Amino acid sequence: MTSHPSYADRFFRCDEEAVIRELGPERLMQALSQMLLIRNFERRAESAYQHGQVGGFFHSYMGQEAIQVAAWMAMGPDNWWAASYRCHALALLLGATPKELMAELYGRSTGNAKGRGGSMHFFTKRLLGGFGIVGGQVPIATGAAFTLKYLEKKNEVAVCFLGDGAVAQGAFHEAVNLASLWSLPCLYVIENNLWGMGTAVERAIASERLAEERAPAYRMEGYTFDGTDLISCYAGFKKVYHDVLNTSRPVLIEAIAERFRGHSISDPGQYRTKESLKTAMEHDPIEKLTKLLYAHKITDEATVHDLDKAKRDIVVEAMAYAEESPWPSPITLEEDVYAP
Ligand SMILES: Cc1ncc(C[n+]2csc(CCOP(=O)(O)OP(=O)(O)O)c2C)c(N)n1
């Protein structure tokens, strides 16, 4: 629950009015538009799954939208990005179309990975992939940061999203240690959604502040963001991004936002009470942003309603496209298989 005072007192703070002025109405509406696209994509894809159209795993990003939208807005797409299996939002932000992503979920040949990867393995030109092994993306993103340094590309960084459960992985420590030792331009963003499958974070991880307590051990800076608040996340990412560009030092960030759904679609979430879920949903990042935009007279309810509907239409169209798309031919089964 992001309302819990023990979280609120650790959040990165910004001058909200100054950030609103800096972003301006157009970019604020762009942020809302992306968040609504992600929410609608997740909601419809979930219903397609429940109707038997989608197979395999499916991990929803609902509740966490402000984090990756803010990171994308603060840093722009032209960096190297890596994510866990919870990768639908990042793929949308980095240019994959709703049609190709939906077709991938449906297992069709027009899909993002020709129907071979499914929900956990989206990619784009700049997204190195969603990874099914917990923490698997951390060494990959660190390698991307190493490449940037090796090639002396000083205008790009690597951004690695991982879950709270991944910080207990050996690969996390090995990668972060080397990133610090070699001064690699990497932002490690721990998305603390309070749960690793059905295990509460405090029952799995020895630190209370996942980034701030661990960063000093690697001689890095550590920050905690309110992952339900687009404005402060944006300000935080922007500051950290410029720090990393200027110093080439890696940074650890914890962004806290409780997930709204079960770990995956097959998880009924019986380990949390209805009341605690309700409290989490009172911190809906989309509602928080819309309220702010109303208060600043940047938009109104009718406009947001229309925008939401427009996003829903895009996703419904993507579902029809997926349904009409052909299945992959079995003859192609051995294509694109890397066998050294
Ligand atoms: C190395 C490894 N161990 C265990 C699993 C099984 N597993 C899949 S997701 C998950 C929980 C990870 O939680 P977290 O890192 O907090 O990410 P979240 O799902 O909350 O985004 C586990 C244990 C796995 N995929 N890989």
The ligand as a MOL file (V3000), in Angstrom:
LIG
                    3D

  0  0  0     0  0            999 V3000
M  V30 BEGIN CTAB
M  V30 COUNTS 26 27 0 0 0
M  V30 BEGIN ATOM
M  V30 1 C 15.3760 -17.7400 -11.5990 0
M  V30 2 C 13.9010 -17.8740 -11.4000 0
M  V30 3 N 13.4130 -18.3050 -10.2140 0
M  V30 4 C 12.0900 -18.4230 -10.0150 0
M  V30 5 C 11.2110 -18.1240 -11.0260 0
M  V30 6 C 9.7050 -18.2420 -10.7840 0
M  V30 7 N 9.1500 -16.9040 -10.6380 0 CHG=1
M  V30 8 C 8.5540 -16.3090 -11.6740 0
M  V30 9 S 8.0330 -14.7910 -11.2960 0
M  V30 10 C 8.5930 -14.8920 -9.7170 0
M  V30 11 C 8.4070 -13.7390 -8.7480 0
M  V30 12 C 9.2340 -12.5410 -9.0940 0
M  V30 13 O 8.7550 -11.4130 -8.4190 0
M  V30 14 P 9.2830 -9.9770 -8.6900 0
M  V30 15 O 10.7420 -10.0260 -9.0810 0
M  V30 16 O 8.9510 -9.1400 -7.5090 0
M  V30 17 O 8.5220 -9.4630 -9.9750 0
M  V30 18 P 6.9790 -9.1530 -10.1930 0
M  V30 19 O 6.3840 -10.4230 -10.7670 0
M  V30 20 O 6.3830 -8.7840 -8.8890 0
M  V30 21 O 6.9230 -8.0540 -11.1960 0
M  V30 22 C 9.1760 -16.1220 -9.5070 0
M  V30 23 C 9.7710 -16.5520 -8.2350 0
M  V30 24 C 11.7480 -17.6910 -12.2570 0
M  V30 25 N 10.9700 -17.3570 -13.2890 0
M  V30 26 N 13.0820 -17.5390 -12.4100 0
M  V30 END ATOM
M  V30 BEGIN BOND
M  V30 1 1 1 2
M  V30 2 1 2 3
M  V30 3 2 2 26
M  V30 4 2 3 4
M  V30 5 1 4 5
M  V30 6 1 5 6
M  V30 7 2 5 24
M  V30 8 1 6 7
M  V30 9 2 7 8
M  V30 10 1 7 22
M  V30 11 1 8 9
M  V30 12 1 9 10
M  V30 13 1 10 11
M  V30 14 2 10 22
M  V30 15 1 11 12
M  V30 16 1 12 13
M  V30 17 1 13 14
M  V30 18 2 14 15
M  V30 19 1 14 16
M  V30 20 1 14 17
M  V30 21 1 17 18
M  V30 22 2 18 19
M  V30 23 1 18 20
M  V30 24 1 18 21
M  V30 25 1 22 23
M  V30 26 1 24 25
M  V30 27 1 24 26
M  V30 END BOND
M  V30 END CTAB
M  END
